[in-house]
């Protein structure tokens, strides 16, 4: 899952949260 380049700080924070959840599910 490659993170896309966020256009705003809000989307960057959202992406980070989604990536964090994704990694948590992998472990």
C-alpha positions as a Markdown table, in Angstrom:
| # | Residue | x | y | z |
|---|---|---|---|---|
| 1 | Unk | 0.0 | 0.0 | 0.0 |
| 2 | Unk | 1.8 | 3.1 | -1.2 |
| 3 | Unk | 0.7 | 6.3 | 0.4 |
| 4 | Unk | -0.4 | 9.0 | -2.1 |
| 5 | Unk | 0.9 | 12.5 | -1.9 |
| 6 | Unk | -1.5 | 14.5 | 0.2 |
| 7 | Unk | -2.7 | 17.9 | -1.1 |
| 8 | Unk | -3.5 | 19.3 | 2.4 |
| 9 | Unk | -2.5 | 18.8 | 6.0 |
| 10 | Unk | -5.9 | 17.3 | 6.7 |
| 11 | Unk | -5.6 | 14.6 | 4.0 |
| 12 | Unk | -2.0 | 14.0 | 5.2 |
| 13 | Unk | -3.2 | 13.3 | 8.7 |
| 14 | Unk | -6.0 | 11.1 | 7.4 |
| 15 | Unk | -3.6 | 9.1 | 5.2 |
| 16 | Unk | -1.3 | 8.7 | 8.2 |
| 17 | Unk | -4.2 | 7.4 | 10.3 |
| 18 | Unk | -5.2 | 4.9 | 7.6 |
| 19 | Unk | -1.7 | 3.7 | 7.1 |
| 20 | Unk | -1.3 | 3.3 | 10.9 |
| 21 | Unk | -4.5 | 1.1 | 10.9 |
| 22 | Unk | -3.3 | -0.8 | 7.9 |
| 23 | Unk | 0.0 | -1.7 | 9.6 |
| 24 | Unk | -1.7 | -2.6 | 12.8 |
| 25 | Unk | -3.9 | -5.1 | 10.9 |
| 26 | Unk | -0.8 | -6.6 | 9.3 |
| 27 | Unk | 0.6 | -7.4 | 12.8 |
